[in-house]
Amino acid sequence: LSDAQSPRLKPMRILIGHNHYKIPGGEDAVVAAEYSLLRDFGVDAFLYKRSNMELDSGSLPAKLRNMRQWSWSPETYRDIRALVRRFKPDVAHFHNIFYVITPAAYFACRDAGVPVVQSQHNFRLVCSNGLLYRQNKVCEDCLNKSLWQGVYHGCYGNSRVLTAFIARMLMDHWKKRTWQDRVDMYITASQFGRQKLIKAGIDGAKIAVKPNFVYPDPGGAAADQRKRYALYVGRLSREKGVNILLEAWRSLPDFQLRVVGDGPLLGLLKDYVKRHGMSNVEFCGHVNQAEYERHMREAGFLVVPSLCYENFPRI
């Protein structure tokens, strides 16, 4: 066909939904990169954002009400239905939905005839803390037995009460077949993550593997431009193995280590470094994208000391 005769394809419209964590992490970076890539390639994308910081606002009764809505948010349902009417997406793609967006988003889309895709970045559907990790080791008790195993051990926030809220929510939606029937397609970043979802009860035909990516390409540095330091980037928490990394680094007094990121262990890690006089360790905190890329380009090598399962981390 000539240009005049060929039909004009309208850009695909994608509604993207993401629930930010209180501490920024890899999932937030994936969402930002994917949103930019889609827009730059002509896709009409709209990003619906919520944050778990919302859970900290208001009085104690308001916070308790928020916890009761972890399973279903009427506000999210109304928001998504309104967005669907206005934006008219061809598909909805959700990343993290816990704990403000909730599975209500799936129902709002399906009730409006919009297909639902869920990117599963962690193991939240089968583990209350999303990591398959407890007491400093990998744990699949909830995947192999029952989510009540996590309640017994207080796997979320070292609290049996909070873990019970999450486990009950997850189990209720497994019983209602929300995870099986209300999501048209799942995306995981690795075959490993895909197999865990299949083991949990999701149809393998509904799970695609899409590895994480870096966009835009930050470029690299020539070998002679690299500096003599090692780099850790990520959340400062026990499952990431940062404390073990620092213990090992005591035997490398002449080699610099830069630690980029924030998390619950920051204070303890700084105290450890100070107590042992480790002048070769520098904490950079949470940095912007430009600083992150500079650290990555200049580093001699990267260290990923994770003790938990990693599902093709963006780092």
N, C-alpha and C positions, 0 to 999 in steps of 0.2 A: 504494500500500500504506500501511496505517497504520504507526505506529512499531513496534507490536507484531509486525506481519507482515514488515516490511522486514528483510533480512539485515544483520547487523552486519559491517561491513568491518573486518578486523583491520589495524592499522598495518603498512605495508610495513617490512620489515627490510632494512637496508643495512649491509653490512660495508665500511667505508672503510679503505683502506690507504695509508699515506704514510711515505716515507723522508726524514727531515729532513736538510737540509744542515748542514755545520759552521757556516756563517754564515747566520743567519736571513734569509729572503728572501720575495719575493712569493708563491711557491707555498705556503709555510707559512701565510701569512695567508689565502690562498684556502681552504685546507683547514679552518682554524679557523672561518672565517665560514660555510662551507657546512655543517659539522658542527652549528654552533649553529642555523642556519636550519632544517635538517631536524628537529632535536630540538624546536625551538619550534613547528613545524607538525605535530607529532604522529607523526613518523617514528621508528621504533625503530632507531637507528643505533649502531654500535659502531666505535670508532676504533682500528685496529691501527697502532701507531707504532714505528718504528725510527729510528736515527740513524747517520749516517756517522762520528760520534764513536766508535762501536764499533770502527771500523777501526784506531784509534790505540792500542787497549788491547792488552796482552799483550807477549810477547817478539817478537823478529824472526821466528822460525819461525812464530809465530801470525799475524803480519801477512802473511807470504807465503802462508799457508794461506787467510787471508781473501781475498787477491787472487785466488787460484785459484777461489774460490767466487763471484766476481762474476757468473759466468754462471748459477750454480745454487746455492741455499742449502738444504741439507737441513733446517736449523733452521727456516727460513721455511716450507718445505713441511709440516713436522710441526705448526708453530704454526697455520697456516691450516686444515689438516685438523681439528685439535682445535677451533678456533673455529667452523668450519662445523657440526661435530657438536653443539656446545653452543648456539650462537646461532641456527643454522638460517636464514641470510639468504636473502632472495629474489633478491638480486643483490649482487655485489661490485664496488666502485668504487675503483680505484686511481689515485693521483696519481703522485708520483715513486716509482719502485721501485729506483733505483740508489743505492748499490751493495750494500746489505745485504739488502733484501727480495728482489730479483732476480726474473726471470720464473718462478721456481719457484712463486710465488704464483698465477700463472695456472693452472698445471697442477693445483695442489691444489684450486682451485675447480672447474675443468672436470671433474676426476676425480670430484668429489662432485656434479656436476650443477648447479653454481651458475653463472649467466651472469656474464661478466666485462666490465666497462666500464673503459676507460682514458682519463683526462684527460691530454692531451698538452700540457703547458705550454711546452715548448721544442722544439728540433729534435734531441734526443738520438738518435733512431733513425737519423738520417742524418748525424750529425756527432759526432765524438768529444768535443768540448767543449760540444756542445748549442746552439751559438750561430750556426753558419754564419758564423763571423767569425775572421779571423786576420791578424796583422801590420797591425792598425789599419784593416782594411777588411772589407767583406762578402765572403765566400768560399763558393761552392757547388761546389767541386771534388769533395768526397765525394759529394754528391747527384748530380752529373752523371757522375762517373767511378767511383771506388771509395773505400771507407773507408781504404784503404792510403795515400791521399793525405795524410790526417791524420797517419799514422805518419811519413811522410817529413818533414813539417814539425814534428813534435812538438807537435801542437795542444793536447794535454791536459797542463797543468802544465809546458809547455816540456820535456817528456820523451818521447822516442821509445819508451822501454820501457813507461811507463804508458799511452801512447796505443795501443801495440800490444795490451796486455791488453784495453783497451776495444773497439778496432776488431775484434779477433778475436771477442770476446763478441757484439758486435752482428751481425757477419757470420754467425757460427754460427747465431744465432737467425733471421736472414733465410733461411738455407739450410734450416733445419728448419721454416720457415714459422710460427714462433711468433708473430711480429707480425701475420701475415695471418690465421692460423686459430685461435689460442688466445685472441684477444680478440674478443668479440662486437660491441662498439661502441666507437668512439673519440669523444672530445669534444675540440674545439679551441675557443679563445676568439675566433677570427676566421676569416673566409673565407680570408685569406692563409695561415694555418697549415694549414687544410684542404687547400688546393691543394698545399702542400709535401708533405703526407702522400700525397696521390694520386700526385704525381710520383715519390715513393719506391716506390710499389707497393701501397699500401693501397686497397682498394675504396672508392670514394667513397660508395657506398650505406651503408657502415658508419661514416661520419664525420658527426657532428652538430656544429653550431656553437652554443655556449652562452657568450655574453660574460660576463666577470667582473662582479662586483657588490660593493657595500658593504653589509654587514649587521652589526649594526643601523645604521639611518640615523643618522649622527653629527650631523646638523643643520648649519646654516651660520651665518655671522655677517652682520649687516647691513653695508652698505658703509661706514658711518661707524665701525664697530668694527674694520675691517681696519687693519693696521699697514703701514708703508712698508718692507716687505722682500720679497725673492724667496725661494722655497723650492725646494731640491732634496731629494728623498727617494729613496733607493735604495742599491744596492750601490756601493761605491767601487772601481770597476775600470775598466780602459781602455775596454772596449766601451761603457760607459755615458757616456763623453765628459765626465767630471767634470773632468779635467785641462784640456780645452779650454774648459770653462765658466769655470774660474778664470783662464785666460789672458785671456778676453774681459772678465772682471770687473775687470781692472786698469784698464780705461777707464771704469769706473763707481765712482769713489772715494766718491761721496756716496750710494750706494744699498747697503743692507744685503743680504747673502746668508746664509741659514742652510742648512747642509748637514746633513741627518739621515741617518744610516746608518753602516755600517762596511764594511770590506773591505780587500783587499791594498794599496791605494794610500793608505790613511789617513796613514801616516807621511810619504810623499813629498808629499802634498797639504798637510799641515800645514807641512812644511819650506818648500814653495813660498810659502805665504802669509806665513810669518815672514820669509823672505828678501826679499820684495818689500814688506814693511810694509803688508800689506792688513788694516787694522784693521776693515774693513767685512765681513769674512767670519768667521762663527762656526760651529764644528764642534760639533754636538750629540750625536754618537755614536748608538748604537742606543737608542731610546726605547720606552717602553711604549705601549699603544694609546691611552690617555688623552692622553699628551703628543703623540703623533703627530696625533691629531685636533685638539688645540689649535693646533699649528703650522699645520695645514692651514686651519683656520677663520680664523686671524689673518693669514695671508699675503696680500700684495697680488696675487701671481700665482705660478704654479708653472712651473718650468723642467724640461724633459725633453730633455737634450742627447744622447741615445743615438746611437752610431755604428753599432750592430748592428741587426738586425731586431728589432722589438718585436711580440710576439703579443698585442696588446690588454692591456698591463700593468695591473694592478689600481690602480696609482697614478693 
